[in-house]
Amino acid sequence: MKEQLIKLWERKERYIEDAIDIADRKTYFSQAFGALEMALVMLANWEMEDELISLWNDEWKARLEEKVYGKMC
């Protein structure tokens, strides 16, 4: 599940990078988070849930936000 989720986030990252309109970039960001929510619903493993949530919070959220909104000071 983790590997598939990361591949999807990488795909959304490319879409964000290619998007011209900020509304489109925001949509792809929301879809990336929605994929996390869906993955969590499908899991029956609390430890894996914690790992995926940490991966989002510690790496992917900020990584994608920077591509959507630019560097935040």
Residue, then its C-alpha position, 0 to 999 in steps of 0.5 A: m500500500k505504501e509503495q502505491l501511495i507514494k507512486l500516486w503522490e509522485r504522479k500528482e506532484r508531476y501534475i502540480e508541476d505541469a499545471i499553470d493554474i493554481a486552482d488545478r494545482k490545489t485540486y491535485f494537492s487535494q487528490a493526493f490527500g484524498a488518496l491518503e484518506m482512502a488508503l487509511v480507510m482500506l487498512a486494518n493495521w494501526e501501525m501502517e496507518d501511523e506510518l502513512i500519516s507520518l509520511w504525509n505529515d513529515e514529507w509529502k504535505a510540505r513538499l507538495e504545498e511548496k509546489v502549489y503555493g511556492k516557498m512559504c517564509 
